[in-house]
Amino acid sequence: MSNGKKRALLSVSDKTGLIEFAKELKLLGFELISTGGTKKSLIEHKIAVIGIEEVTDFPEILDGRVKTLHPKVHGGLLARRDNPEDEKTLANNGISYIDLVVVNLYPFEETIKKTGVTLLEAIENIDIGGPSMLRSAAKNHASVTAICDPSDYSKVISELKEFGDTSLETKAWLAAKVFRLTSLYDQKIADYLNKEEVLTLTFQKQNELRYGENPHQKAAFYKEVNPAGFSLSSATQLHGKELSYNNINDAEAALNLIKEFEEPAAVVIKHMNPCGVGADKTHLLAFQKAYAADPISIFGGIVCFNGVVCEQLARLLSPIFLEIIIAESFSSEALKILMRKKDLRLLTISFQDKKEPFKTFVSVRGGLLVQDADIETADSQTFNCVTKRKPTAAEIKDLTFAMKVCKHVKSNAIVVAANGQSLGVGAGQMNRIGSAEIALKQSATLSSGPKVLASDAFFPFDDVVKMASLYQVKAIIQPGGSVRDNDSIKACDELGIAMVFTGIRHFRH
């Protein structure tokens, strides 16, 4: 049933752009229906509005828990405009069409993230009426425009002005957006109440990729609906080709490592392993260390900085063939230099929430492995020195640095370092002595001076200690915990090497 005027129902928790949108609807001849705080806001801005209770002939009850769950609301939303029986039903029951719905939901996810939130508070922020109205409108999108995102207001107003209605294509697009929102909303509630019994994930396709890990594999990149700020999904690409499947994996590895450092640092990643890492007083000095650590493997690699890329640094980077440079920001002069390379990808990312815990997912055929991300890193205050010789202050600093790098190297992992620079990286070998041999031999080509060594897991034998002593290693850091720890401790004591245990293992498969 229609009184000749189109009607819009507005009920929002996020009032961004609401007043401007409502004014535009009024100018286009819409009657506005509203509830609670939304109605109050509209009245305060002198916008004529009909209260929901005037439509339903029934007051809001149960502290607002029930206000829109009524046939005069959902009948007006779900009635098919081309169905005579629906028109007759509406007329017999005094129900009018509702042509446009604007709803965003109670902030459930924001509520449960608050420190000390109670179950009762969480439950009170579960929206019932909002999702119901959105779903009704979206189901009947052939006739009803359903809006759940303030960013879509301008598009809707533009089409209403030009065509008198939103196009069917836009209605369908908005409806799909509604169902994605309500699906994610229900998922968050279910996960909160069920804890870990059921896991439902919602990801939105960001883009098709040219191919996957290899050219014969198809691939796409999906992002979380609300990704964290410190994530590749939230990064801004300033220049260069689209990211490839392997670029994304390597960039993720770079971000995971760079977040370990508070001081200026530079990380070079190749095939998801660090091939050069440096830390110093400036990013320029840090990069010089990272580059010198492995000037061969950096070719075609990814470089990541936890700060600003300046003009001088850009001039050092420019001659090197790199796939990606990631930084907190680039100076305008640096961008001019680096953008001369048309394919070089330049990304910026916010480091604000880099320490936030998160989950990691690995798919297996028929299932999914889920775990907490490995964000633990041993603090020097908790190091347990198990040898007669104690590490010096400079060695403790290098041991801490080496372990930060080591936890991001594929297991079995060995890292040799000195003076805030990785000197050798042994990654992914089937036995620990193999990784140690690679890292130690590489370190010898860069420095004949004293070094430290880090291992991601304990030493089952004393062979790594004995080999390390041949390469001027003066201090070792490892988790400890082997039944044969005493063999390695004894070897260290005989060779004058300091060794500390962290009690934290960092396997990375």
Wavefront OBJ file of the C-alpha trace (Angstrom):
o trace
v 0.000 0.000 0.000
v 1.325 3.451 -0.824
v 0.327 6.947 0.198
v 2.175 8.337 -2.816
v 5.329 9.224 -0.890
v 8.425 7.086 -0.627
v 9.465 6.200 2.899
v 12.900 5.659 4.421
v 13.592 4.019 7.774
v 16.740 5.266 9.538
v 18.166 3.565 12.627
v 21.913 3.891 13.097
v 24.530 3.644 15.835
v 27.176 5.265 13.610
v 25.787 8.700 12.788
v 28.543 9.645 10.344
v 26.932 11.633 7.501
v 23.433 10.926 8.840
v 22.132 14.503 8.982
v 23.324 15.435 5.488
v 21.878 12.206 4.078
v 18.529 12.730 5.829
v 18.298 16.284 4.512
v 18.896 15.077 0.974
v 16.190 12.420 1.360
v 13.736 15.061 2.565
v 14.520 17.250 -0.449
v 13.787 14.246 -2.656
v 10.353 13.887 -1.054
v 10.947 10.972 1.306
v 9.073 10.544 4.571
v 11.529 9.611 7.300
v 10.833 7.013 9.975
v 13.249 6.634 12.835
v 13.941 5.164 16.255
v 15.584 6.078 19.553
v 18.814 8.027 19.360
v 18.588 8.420 15.582
v 15.181 10.032 15.865
v 16.441 12.335 18.606
v 19.404 13.410 16.480
v 17.174 14.188 13.494
v 14.768 16.236 15.620
v 17.667 18.177 17.119
v 18.597 19.197 13.578
v 14.979 20.200 12.840
v 14.384 17.368 10.380
v 10.775 16.154 10.334
v 10.596 12.505 11.308
v 7.932 9.910 12.146
v 8.624 7.813 15.254
v 8.574 4.050 14.802
v 5.825 3.792 17.406
v 3.569 5.926 15.133
v 4.052 3.345 12.381
v 3.537 0.249 14.513
v 0.908 1.699 16.884
v 2.937 0.016 19.589
v 5.490 1.539 21.987
v 9.133 0.522 22.245
v 9.361 -2.021 25.059
v 11.955 -3.885 27.140
v 14.326 -0.905 27.270
v 14.310 -0.665 23.477
v 14.945 -4.362 22.864
v 11.699 -4.544 20.879
v 10.787 -1.642 18.616
v 11.064 -2.620 14.937
v 10.157 -6.325 15.176
v 6.634 -5.734 13.898
v 4.531 -6.694 10.831
v 4.031 -3.006 9.942
v 7.788 -2.730 9.558
v 8.687 -6.052 7.975
v 5.491 -6.212 5.940
v 6.415 -2.833 4.440
v 9.900 -4.125 3.655
v 9.103 -7.604 2.348
v 5.983 -6.938 0.290
v 6.525 -7.628 -3.410
v 5.545 -4.600 -5.468
v 4.408 -6.697 -8.447
v 2.260 -9.093 -6.398
v -1.448 -8.120 -6.169
v -1.988 -10.397 -3.170
v 0.811 -8.670 -1.250
v -0.707 -5.277 -2.116
v -4.099 -6.482 -0.898
v -2.624 -7.837 2.354
v -0.923 -4.525 3.080
v -4.127 -2.584 2.365
v -6.219 -4.847 4.615
v -3.749 -4.387 7.495
v -2.990 -0.680 7.121
v 0.646 -1.294 6.183
v 2.608 1.036 3.898
v 5.673 0.247 1.834
v 9.138 1.102 3.124
v 11.402 1.850 0.165
v 14.779 2.491 1.759
v 16.424 1.264 4.946
v 19.518 2.764 6.582
v 20.823 0.657 9.452
v 24.207 -0.021 11.001
v 24.543 -2.388 13.883
v 25.272 -2.146 17.589
v 29.067 -2.128 18.054
v 29.393 -5.706 19.321
v 32.993 -6.257 18.205
v 34.145 -2.930 19.644
v 32.423 -3.780 22.918
v 34.077 -7.177 23.415
v 37.510 -5.666 22.720
v 37.190 -3.372 25.737
v 39.191 -4.304 28.805
v 37.067 -5.895 31.525
v 33.882 -6.167 29.453
v 31.307 -8.472 31.048
v 29.208 -11.115 29.350
v 26.087 -9.049 30.120
v 27.558 -5.971 28.411
v 28.484 -8.047 25.389
v 25.014 -9.559 25.126
v 23.325 -6.152 25.383
v 25.325 -5.119 22.335
v 23.953 -7.927 20.198
v 21.697 -6.219 17.666
v 18.462 -8.043 16.786
v 16.204 -5.530 15.094
v 18.949 -4.022 12.922
v 20.050 -7.235 11.184
v 16.395 -8.263 10.810
v 15.491 -5.053 8.972
v 18.600 -5.183 6.821
v 17.990 -8.801 5.859
v 14.346 -8.141 5.018
v 15.288 -5.157 2.864
v 18.150 -7.028 1.210
v 15.974 -10.039 0.459
v 13.474 -7.740 -1.264
v 16.189 -5.664 -2.950
v 14.280 -5.694 -6.222
v 12.122 -3.016 -4.563
v 13.986 -1.852 -1.450
v 17.351 -0.112 -1.094
v 19.288 -1.474 1.915
v 22.181 0.644 3.205
v 24.505 -0.523 5.964
v 27.559 1.658 5.308
v 27.654 5.490 5.507
v 30.206 5.527 2.682
v 27.397 4.503 0.316
v 25.163 7.503 1.070
v 26.550 9.651 -1.734
v 26.134 6.928 -4.364
v 22.510 6.373 -3.359
v 21.668 10.103 -3.348
v 23.327 10.540 -6.736
v 21.196 7.813 -8.298
v 18.014 9.020 -6.604
v 18.596 12.492 -8.026
v 19.381 11.246 -11.507
v 16.912 8.380 -11.905
v 14.370 8.806 -9.104
v 15.468 5.441 -7.657
v 18.573 3.356 -7.209
v 19.315 0.988 -10.069
v 18.673 -2.721 -9.702
v 22.412 -3.288 -10.058
v 23.111 -0.952 -7.127
v 20.337 -2.512 -5.035
v 21.825 -5.979 -5.616
v 25.340 -4.733 -4.771
v 24.070 -3.124 -1.551
v 22.136 -6.282 -0.667
v 25.260 -8.418 -1.034
v 27.077 -5.969 1.222
v 24.321 -6.355 3.822
v 24.546 -10.129 3.845
v 28.337 -9.979 4.175
v 27.920 -7.637 7.143
v 25.269 -9.697 8.919
v 27.212 -12.906 8.270
v 30.354 -11.423 9.795
v 28.350 -9.948 12.680
v 26.818 -13.334 13.511
v 30.233 -14.960 13.187
v 31.752 -12.596 15.762
v 28.923 -13.323 18.199
v 29.138 -17.083 17.649
v 32.919 -17.071 18.114
v 32.579 -15.037 21.319
v 29.933 -17.322 22.823
v 31.291 -20.634 21.536
v 34.872 -19.692 22.270
v 36.898 -22.252 20.286
v 34.251 -24.872 19.489
v 33.328 -23.432 16.094
v 35.437 -21.145 13.928
v 33.838 -19.202 11.094
v 36.043 -16.972 8.969
v 34.978 -14.253 6.558
v 37.392 -12.831 4.029
v 36.721 -10.473 1.152
v 38.466 -10.900 -2.188
v 40.879 -8.036 -2.676
v 42.115 -9.029 -6.098
v 42.907 -11.865 -8.476
v 46.625 -12.558 -8.729
v 48.388 -13.253 -12.011
v 49.254 -16.699 -10.703
v 50.156 -18.477 -7.491
v 53.458 -19.771 -6.190
v 54.160 -21.008 -9.722
v 52.753 -19.876 -13.093
v 50.549 -22.975 -13.485
v 48.708 -22.257 -10.196
v 45.714 -19.903 -9.985
v 45.552 -17.589 -6.964
v 43.741 -14.670 -5.351
v 44.318 -12.456 -2.323
v 41.555 -12.250 0.270
v 41.615 -9.827 3.178
v 39.859 -9.757 6.521
v 36.765 -7.585 6.544
v 38.299 -5.438 9.309
v 42.055 -6.010 9.009
v 44.504 -4.788 11.629
v 46.355 -1.566 10.892
v 49.717 -3.326 10.964
v 48.955 -5.786 8.185
v 49.553 -6.152 4.500
v 45.798 -5.794 3.910
v 45.953 -2.285 5.391
v 49.142 -1.219 3.605
v 49.038 1.531 0.990
v 50.768 0.852 -2.312
v 52.223 4.094 -3.646
v 53.877 2.782 -6.783
v 54.712 -0.234 -8.900
v 53.148 -3.397 -10.257
v 50.485 -5.366 -8.427
v 51.772 -7.649 -5.708
v 52.231 -11.279 -6.659
v 51.509 -14.349 -4.535
v 55.191 -14.697 -3.607
v 55.501 -10.941 -2.997
v 52.713 -11.146 -0.441
v 54.303 -14.066 1.398
v 57.694 -12.344 1.456
v 56.191 -9.035 2.561
v 54.398 -10.797 5.414
v 57.696 -12.332 6.528
v 59.314 -8.879 6.419
v 56.587 -7.330 8.569
v 56.752 -10.122 11.125
v 60.495 -9.579 11.566
v 60.639 -5.776 11.454
v 58.084 -5.507 14.264
v 60.665 -7.026 16.636
v 62.715 -3.829 16.625
v 62.210 -0.519 18.406
v 65.496 0.998 17.198
v 65.952 1.888 13.496
v 66.183 -1.390 11.589
v 66.338 -2.716 8.056
v 65.277 -6.200 7.000
v 66.005 -7.905 3.679
v 63.809 -10.919 2.869
v 64.305 -13.570 0.194
v 61.977 -16.566 -0.118
v 60.438 -15.769 3.288
v 63.800 -15.917 5.083
v 65.880 -12.943 6.238
v 69.127 -12.772 4.282
v 70.315 -9.522 5.845
v 69.250 -7.611 8.967
v 70.752 -4.494 10.486
v 69.965 -2.232 13.439
v 71.677 1.067 14.217
v 71.123 4.721 15.106
v 69.636 5.562 11.691
v 67.849 3.630 8.970
v 70.639 4.507 6.571
v 73.236 2.826 8.793
v 70.874 -0.081 9.465
v 70.435 -0.702 5.740
v 74.158 -0.524 5.084
v 74.575 -3.336 7.622
v 71.698 -5.373 6.151
v 73.059 -4.985 2.614
v 76.617 -5.878 3.597
v 75.352 -9.005 5.361
v 74.451 -10.595 1.989
v 74.865 -8.359 -1.083
v 74.173 -11.308 -3.406
v 70.867 -12.603 -1.984
v 69.315 -9.134 -1.844
v 68.940 -9.275 -5.653
v 65.193 -9.538 -6.318
v 64.422 -9.328 -2.594
v 62.221 -7.236 -0.335
v 63.502 -4.503 1.976
v 61.510 -3.309 4.976
v 62.141 -0.348 7.315
v 60.432 0.603 10.573
v 60.639 4.308 9.784
v 61.080 6.873 7.017
v 63.003 6.311 3.803
v 64.899 9.560 3.179
v 66.527 10.854 -0.004
v 69.998 9.584 0.914
v 68.654 6.107 1.689
v 66.654 6.092 -1.545
v 69.842 6.788 -3.503
v 71.419 3.695 -1.939
v 68.365 1.565 -2.711
v 67.785 2.754 -6.265
v 70.609 0.870 -8.068
v 69.610 -2.463 -6.498
v 67.042 -4.708 -8.187
v 64.318 -5.036 -5.568
v 60.758 -6.295 -5.738
v 59.316 -4.233 -2.869
v 60.330 -1.552 -0.387
v 58.121 -1.293 2.699
v 58.400 1.611 5.143
v 56.400 3.696 7.540
v 56.721 6.525 5.011
v 58.879 7.925 2.203
v 60.085 11.502 1.896
v 58.951 13.315 -1.248
v 62.539 13.341 -2.516
v 62.857 9.604 -1.904
v 59.662 8.935 -3.861
v 60.914 10.919 -6.848
v 64.048 8.792 -6.959
v 62.416 5.405 -6.405
v 59.440 6.006 -8.714
v 61.812 6.186 -11.661
v 61.780 2.392 -11.484
v 58.315 1.710 -12.881
v 57.925 -1.837 -11.567
v 59.312 -1.285 -8.059
v 56.519 -1.659 -5.518
v 56.528 0.953 -2.742
v 54.323 0.264 0.277
v 53.632 2.214 3.458
v 52.206 0.756 6.639
v 51.250 1.986 10.096
v 53.306 0.556 12.957
v 50.848 1.653 15.669
v 49.427 -1.745 16.599
v 52.399 -3.905 15.616
v 52.408 -5.704 18.977
v 48.761 -6.733 18.882
v 48.337 -10.531 19.214
v 46.801 -12.361 16.285
v 46.046 -15.854 14.997
v 47.805 -17.665 12.177
v 46.068 -20.125 9.855
v 47.518 -22.930 7.757
v 45.242 -24.925 5.512
v 45.588 -28.684 5.273
v 43.465 -30.902 3.106
v 40.106 -31.104 4.828
v 41.057 -28.852 7.727
v 42.708 -25.789 9.157
v 45.495 -25.391 11.702
v 44.993 -22.356 13.959
v 47.460 -21.049 16.502
v 48.460 -17.894 18.347
v 51.151 -16.026 16.451
v 54.627 -16.341 17.937
v 54.945 -12.854 19.393
v 57.062 -13.911 22.382
v 60.719 -12.871 22.372
v 62.984 -13.536 25.316
v 63.986 -10.462 27.288
v 67.617 -10.110 28.345
v 66.425 -9.673 31.937
v 65.202 -13.284 31.872
v 68.282 -14.846 30.221
v 69.649 -17.748 32.238
v 73.425 -17.936 31.908
v 74.424 -21.600 32.347
v 78.173 -21.297 31.770
v 81.124 -20.168 33.857
v 81.823 -17.289 31.511
v 79.121 -14.620 31.542
v 78.275 -12.626 28.406
v 79.399 -9.001 28.311
v 76.880 -6.174 27.962
v 77.758 -5.861 24.251
v 77.310 -9.607 23.779
v 73.919 -9.558 25.504
v 72.824 -6.851 23.089
v 73.964 -8.937 20.126
v 72.441 -12.125 21.545
v 69.087 -10.353 21.816
v 69.419 -9.084 18.249
v 70.411 -12.516 16.926
v 67.445 -14.255 18.565
v 65.005 -11.689 17.163
v 66.247 -12.597 13.705
v 66.502 -16.324 14.396
v 62.835 -16.718 15.372
v 61.879 -15.616 11.837
v 64.190 -18.054 10.024
v 62.849 -21.392 8.798
v 63.785 -24.257 11.119
v 66.326 -25.630 11.701
v 67.586 -22.087 12.184
v 70.988 -20.703 13.141
v 71.920 -17.006 13.043
v 75.391 -15.558 13.583
v 75.626 -11.838 14.360
v 77.780 -9.030 15.715
v 77.327 -5.308 16.329
v 73.654 -5.253 15.342
v 74.247 -7.033 12.026
v 73.407 -10.516 10.811
v 76.582 -12.148 9.504
v 75.308 -15.604 8.638
v 71.897 -17.270 8.343
v 71.404 -21.030 8.180
v 67.798 -21.838 7.303
v 65.587 -24.846 6.787
v 68.161 -27.625 7.029
v 67.175 -31.104 8.101
v 69.772 -31.106 10.893
v 71.056 -28.320 13.112
v 74.731 -28.826 12.368
v 73.950 -28.267 8.664
v 72.339 -24.904 9.413
v 75.223 -23.972 11.700
v 77.790 -24.806 9.026
v 76.028 -22.563 6.475
v 75.683 -19.635 8.892
v 79.210 -19.884 10.305
v 80.932 -20.184 6.919
v 78.975 -17.194 5.623
v 79.889 -15.161 8.721
v 83.591 -15.865 8.192
v 83.501 -14.104 4.813
v 82.271 -10.919 6.524
v 84.130 -10.840 9.820
v 87.057 -12.558 11.494
v 86.197 -10.891 14.795
v 84.138 -12.111 17.772
v 80.538 -13.105 17.099
v 77.441 -14.486 18.771
v 75.235 -17.383 17.651
v 71.496 -17.954 18.099
v 69.556 -21.186 17.655
v 65.783 -21.506 17.396
v 65.794 -24.783 19.364
v 68.048 -26.632 21.784
v 71.262 -28.461 20.911
v 70.843 -32.244 21.067
v 74.653 -32.594 20.877
v 77.699 -30.430 21.547
v 78.731 -30.389 17.854
v 77.341 -26.884 17.165
v 79.300 -25.452 20.121
v 82.547 -27.044 18.952
v 82.070 -25.839 15.387
v 81.125 -22.324 16.584
v 84.379 -22.017 18.518
v 86.322 -22.374 15.256
v 84.611 -19.212 13.916
v 85.263 -16.842 16.845
v 81.799 -17.276 18.407
v 82.091 -15.972 21.979
v 78.477 -16.253 23.155
v 75.516 -18.484 22.304
v 71.780 -18.107 22.904
v 69.371 -21.038 22.701
v 66.195 -22.247 24.448
v 67.785 -25.095 26.400
v 65.792 -28.135 27.419
v 67.704 -31.020 25.850
v 68.425 -34.098 27.956
v 72.017 -33.514 26.827
v 72.253 -29.815 27.717
v 75.184 -30.584 30.007
v 77.271 -31.748 27.046
v 76.920 -28.345 25.384
v 77.463 -26.474 28.658
v 80.637 -28.474 29.323
v 81.922 -27.766 25.804
v 81.252 -24.025 26.253
v 83.138 -23.994 29.554
v 86.110 -25.770 28.010
v 86.170 -23.343 25.072
v 85.519 -20.131 27.040
v 82.140 -19.482 25.431
v 79.242 -17.885 27.310
v 75.849 -19.511 26.818
v 72.388 -18.365 27.893
v 69.115 -20.255 27.873
v 65.831 -18.454 27.093
v 63.341 -21.222 27.807
v 61.433 -20.224 24.635
v 61.600 -22.316 21.452
v 60.900 -20.726 18.047
v 60.237 -23.508 15.538
v 59.124 -22.136 12.172
v 58.090 -24.664 9.536
l 1 2 3 4 5 6 7 8 9 10 11 12 13 14 15 16 17 18 19 20 21 22 23 24 25 26 27 28 29 30 31 32 33 34 35 36 37 38 39 40 41 42 43 44 45 46 47 48 49 50 51 52 53 54 55 56 57 58 59 60 61 62 63 64 65 66 67 68 69 70 71 72 73 74 75 76 77 78 79 80 81 82 83 84 85 86 87 88 89 90 91 92 93 94 95 96 97 98 99 100 101 102 103 104 105 106 107 108 109 110 111 112 113 114 115 116 117 118 119 120 121 122 123 124 125 126 127 128 129 130 131 132 133 134 135 136 137 138 139 140 141 142 143 144 145 146 147 148 149 150 151 152 153 154 155 156 157 158 159 160 161 162 163 164 165 166 167 168 169 170 171 172 173 174 175 176 177 178 179 180 181 182 183 184 185 186 187 188 189 190 191 192 193 194 195 196 197 198 199 200 201 202 203 204 205 206 207 208 209 210 211 212 213 214 215 216 217 218 219 220 221 222 223 224 225 226 227 228 229 230 231 232 233 234 235 236 237 238 239 240 241 242 243 244 245 246 247 248 249 250 251 252 253 254 255 256 257 258 259 260 261 262 263 264 265 266 267 268 269 270 271 272 273 274 275 276 277 278 279 280 281 282 283 284 285 286 287 288 289 290 291 292 293 294 295 296 297 298 299 300 301 302 303 304 305 306 307 308 309 310 311 312 313 314 315 316 317 318 319 320 321 322 323 324 325 326 327 328 329 330 331 332 333 334 335 336 337 338 339 340 341 342 343 344 345 346 347 348 349 350 351 352 353 354 355 356 357 358 359 360 361 362 363 364 365 366 367 368 369 370 371 372 373 374 375 376 377 378 379 380 381 382 383 384 385 386 387 388 389 390 391 392 393 394 395 396 397 398 399 400 401 402 403 404 405 406 407 408 409 410 411 412 413 414 415 416 417 418 419 420 421 422 423 424 425 426 427 428 429 430 431 432 433 434 435 436 437 438 439 440 441 442 443 444 445 446 447 448 449 450 451 452 453 454 455 456 457 458 459 460 461 462 463 464 465 466 467 468 469 470 471 472 473 474 475 476 477 478 479 480 481 482 483 484 485 486 487 488 489 490 491 492 493 494 495 496 497 498 499 500 501 502 503 504 505 506 507 508 509
